Amino acid sequence: MKTILHIASSSNLHNSVSREIGAAAMDELKKTHPGAKVIHRDLVQNPIPHIAPVFVDNMYTNPNAPELALSRELIAELVASDIIVLEAPMYNFNIPSVLKAWIDHIARAGLTFKYGAGGVEGLLKGKKAVLVLGRGGMYAEGPMKAMDYQETYLRAVLGFVGITDVEVVLIEGVGMGAEKRADSLAKAKEKIAALDARRAA
């Protein structure tokens, strides 16, 4: 039985394109993997605290400290998951701070990556990630491409912990009028409908 980790990070609870397409992606994945266990994390409705001094103080000297319990829980969810659906709107060219907080809790040396003679090795190999990325403007190509720190950052972080099978669903230009928004949503839904989750088998 597959386990799917679903992470939402948009502060727009009622009209978010990343939430809408993320829900569609989950529906498709559950059709592909009937009976899959789903772990849902809404980082806005149930925010994760940014790392504090007590977190840093214990990270290397006392990894079993109670102050790191949430970090261990989040890592356990990630380790247990075969597929990660990660919704992220673009805020100021990057990801929401609530998602960055989640990343800071799960990127842990010795747990999700390690340093060796050959450099860094990610420890979460064999998983598939689906990135659902919402954007008000156009960043995939053109003059604003250099300002995209959203997809590039998420790919870098996932690769760092060993997740290199990454599929991206872009919903771009949703702030450029109703027609552009509708067109972008339609294209994203077409891609979701053809989502190939079998590589996570």
C-alpha positions as a Python dict, from the first residue, in 0.01 Angstrom:
ca = {
    (1, 'M'): (0, 0, 0),
    (2, 'K'): (133, 341, -99),
    (3, 'T'): (164, 636, 136),
    (4, 'I'): (111, 986, -2),
    (5, 'L'): (223, 1295, 187),
    (6, 'H'): (18, 1601, 90),
    (7, 'I'): (153, 1940, 193),
    (8, 'A'): (-41, 2266, 149),
    (9, 'S'): (120, 2606, 206),
    (10, 'S'): (-103, 2872, 49),
    (11, 'S'): (-241, 3138, 282),
    (12, 'N'): (-533, 3177, 42),
    (13, 'L'): (-777, 2925, 187),
    (14, 'H'): (-1069, 2991, -48),
    (15, 'N'): (-939, 3081, -394),
    (16, 'S'): (-594, 2929, -420),
    (17, 'V'): (-491, 2773, -750),
    (18, 'S'): (-220, 2565, -584),
    (19, 'R'): (-477, 2424, -341),
    (20, 'E'): (-725, 2358, -623),
    (21, 'I'): (-475, 2177, -845),
    (22, 'G'): (-316, 2004, -547),
    (23, 'A'): (-655, 1858, -457),
    (24, 'A'): (-697, 1744, -819),
    (25, 'A'): (-355, 1579, -808),
    (26, 'M'): (-450, 1395, -490),
    (27, 'D'): (-772, 1272, -650),
    (28, 'E'): (-578, 1132, -947),
    (29, 'L'): (-316, 968, -728),
    (30, 'K'): (-581, 804, -512),
    (31, 'K'): (-740, 662, -830),
    (32, 'T'): (-402, 527, -937),
    (33, 'H'): (-330, 389, -591),
    (34, 'P'): (-662, 284, -437),
    (35, 'G'): (-637, 233, -64),
    (36, 'A'): (-330, 454, -35),
    (37, 'K'): (-264, 602, 307),
    (38, 'V'): (-273, 982, 298),
    (39, 'I'): (-85, 1209, 537),
    (40, 'H'): (-207, 1567, 510),
    (41, 'R'): (-15, 1868, 640),
    (42, 'D'): (-170, 2212, 604),
    (43, 'L'): (112, 2444, 704),
    (44, 'V'): (-117, 2747, 717),
    (45, 'Q'): (-403, 2612, 925),
    (46, 'N'): (-158, 2420, 1144),
    (47, 'P'): (167, 2615, 1116),
    (48, 'I'): (505, 2473, 1206),
    (49, 'P'): (724, 2704, 1413),
    (50, 'H'): (1041, 2841, 1265),
    (51, 'I'): (1346, 2684, 1421),
    (52, 'A'): (1445, 2847, 1748),
    (53, 'P'): (1773, 2866, 1943),
    (54, 'V'): (1674, 2561, 2150),
    (55, 'F'): (1633, 2365, 1826),
    (56, 'V'): (1982, 2462, 1709),
    (57, 'D'): (2133, 2395, 2053),
    (58, 'N'): (2005, 2036, 2053),
    (59, 'M'): (2031, 1950, 1682),
    (60, 'Y'): (2378, 1794, 1700),
    (61, 'T'): (2434, 1743, 2071),
    (62, 'N'): (2100, 1592, 2177),
    (63, 'P'): (1897, 1479, 1873),
    (64, 'N'): (1643, 1299, 2094),
    (65, 'A'): (1559, 1613, 2291),
    (66, 'P'): (1187, 1687, 2335),
    (67, 'E'): (1238, 2019, 2156),
    (68, 'L'): (1310, 1820, 1837),
    (69, 'A'): (1005, 1596, 1865),
    (70, 'L'): (813, 1777, 1591),
    (71, 'S'): (1115, 1760, 1359),
    (72, 'R'): (1139, 1384, 1417),
    (73, 'E'): (765, 1348, 1348),
    (74, 'L'): (785, 1540, 1021),
    (75, 'I'): (1086, 1340, 908),
    (76, 'A'): (909, 1014, 996),
    (77, 'E'): (615, 1120, 775),
    (78, 'L'): (851, 1195, 489),
    (79, 'V'): (1044, 869, 529),
    (80, 'A'): (719, 669, 535),
    (81, 'S'): (587, 832, 216),
    (82, 'D'): (626, 700, -136),
    (83, 'I'): (482, 1010, -307),
    (84, 'I'): (496, 1373, -190),
    (85, 'V'): (248, 1624, -331),
    (86, 'L'): (382, 1965, -241),
    (87, 'E'): (168, 2271, -309),
    (88, 'A'): (349, 2605, -315),
    (89, 'P'): (234, 2947, -433),
    (90, 'M'): (504, 3192, -533),
    (91, 'Y'): (541, 3471, -278),
    (92, 'N'): (792, 3738, -375),
    (93, 'F'): (971, 3505, -620),
    (94, 'N'): (1005, 3224, -366),
    (95, 'I'): (808, 2986, -145),
    (96, 'P'): (592, 3078, 158),
    (97, 'S'): (781, 3105, 486),
    (98, 'V'): (562, 2833, 638),
    (99, 'L'): (699, 2589, 380),
    (100, 'K'): (1053, 2704, 448),
    (101, 'A'): (992, 2627, 816),
    (102, 'W'): (888, 2271, 722),
    (103, 'I'): (1204, 2233, 514),
    (104, 'D'): (1419, 2353, 803),
    (105, 'H'): (1266, 2081, 1023),
    (106, 'I'): (1314, 1796, 773),
    (107, 'A'): (1659, 1878, 631),
    (108, 'R'): (1863, 1711, 904),
    (109, 'A'): (2213, 1571, 874),
    (110, 'G'): (2221, 1201, 956),
    (111, 'L'): (1846, 1170, 909),
    (112, 'T'): (1759, 1289, 559),
    (113, 'F'): (2110, 1346, 423),
    (114, 'K'): (2466, 1266, 525),
    (115, 'Y'): (2816, 1385, 454),
    (116, 'G'): (3070, 1133, 330),
    (117, 'A'): (3397, 1109, 144),
    (118, 'G'): (3217, 1175, -181),
    (119, 'G'): (3028, 1476, -47),
    (120, 'V'): (2659, 1501, 40),
    (121, 'E'): (2432, 1198, -5),
    (122, 'G'): (2054, 1224, 19),
    (123, 'L'): (1892, 949, 225),
    (124, 'L'): (1538, 967, 83),
    (125, 'K'): (1599, 796, -250),
    (126, 'G'): (1325, 615, -441),
    (127, 'K'): (1046, 864, -371),
    (128, 'K'): (845, 1070, -617),
    (129, 'A'): (756, 1435, -569),
    (130, 'V'): (484, 1631, -746),
    (131, 'L'): (530, 2007, -719),
    (132, 'V'): (213, 2211, -770),
    (133, 'L'): (334, 2567, -820),
    (134, 'G'): (104, 2867, -844),
    (135, 'R'): (224, 3199, -984),
    (136, 'G'): (58, 3532, -1053),
    (137, 'G'): (300, 3612, -1337),
    (138, 'M'): (500, 3424, -1600),
    (139, 'Y'): (833, 3283, -1485),
    (140, 'A'): (891, 2958, -1675),
    (141, 'E'): (1042, 3154, -1965),
    (142, 'G'): (1093, 3512, -2070),
    (143, 'P'): (1241, 3812, -1887),
    (144, 'M'): (1118, 3699, -1541),
    (145, 'K'): (1272, 3351, -1557),
    (146, 'A'): (1578, 3467, -1362),
    (147, 'M'): (1347, 3566, -1074),
    (148, 'D'): (1215, 3213, -1023),
    (149, 'Y'): (1353, 3101, -689),
    (150, 'Q'): (1047, 2884, -627),
    (151, 'E'): (1092, 2579, -850),
    (152, 'T'): (1472, 2602, -851),
    (153, 'Y'): (1488, 2608, -471),
    (154, 'L'): (1242, 2322, -420),
    (155, 'R'): (1423, 2105, -675),
    (156, 'A'): (1753, 2180, -502),
    (157, 'V'): (1622, 2093, -156),
    (158, 'L'): (1450, 1775, -271),
    (159, 'G'): (1760, 1665, -461),
    (160, 'F'): (1974, 1738, -156),
    (161, 'V'): (1775, 1484, 49),
    (162, 'G'): (1773, 1231, -235),
    (163, 'I'): (1440, 1296, -409),
    (164, 'T'): (1523, 1340, -776),
    (165, 'D'): (1205, 1202, -939),
    (166, 'V'): (1022, 1535, -950),
    (167, 'E'): (722, 1626, -1164),
    (168, 'V'): (620, 1991, -1184),
    (169, 'V'): (270, 2123, -1248),
    (170, 'L'): (280, 2498, -1314),
    (171, 'I'): (-20, 2729, -1283),
    (172, 'E'): (121, 3054, -1421),
    (173, 'G'): (-19, 3398, -1497),
    (174, 'V'): (-321, 3366, -1268),
    (175, 'G'): (-291, 3735, -1177),
    (176, 'M'): (-307, 3844, -1540),
    (177, 'G'): (-682, 3836, -1587),
    (178, 'A'): (-968, 3587, -1571),
    (179, 'E'): (-904, 3440, -1916),
    (180, 'K'): (-536, 3372, -1846),
    (181, 'R'): (-621, 3223, -1507),
    (182, 'A'): (-882, 2989, -1659),
    (183, 'D'): (-643, 2881, -1934),
    (184, 'S'): (-363, 2810, -1688),
    (185, 'L'): (-593, 2607, -1463),
    (186, 'A'): (-719, 2406, -1760),
    (187, 'K'): (-365, 2322, -1871),
    (188, 'A'): (-267, 2222, -1517),
    (189, 'K'): (-569, 1993, -1492),
    (190, 'E'): (-474, 1829, -1822),
    (191, 'K'): (-129, 1757, -1684),
    (192, 'I'): (-274, 1627, -1357),
    (193, 'A'): (-506, 1394, -1548),
    (194, 'A'): (-201, 1238, -1714),
    (195, 'L'): (2, 1229, -1396),
    (196, 'D'): (232, 928, -1403),
    (197, 'A'): (263, 804, -1048),
    (198, 'R'): (362, 451, -1152),
    (199, 'R'): (730, 541, -1133),
    (200, 'A'): (686, 554, -756),
    (201, 'A'): (608, 177, -761),
}
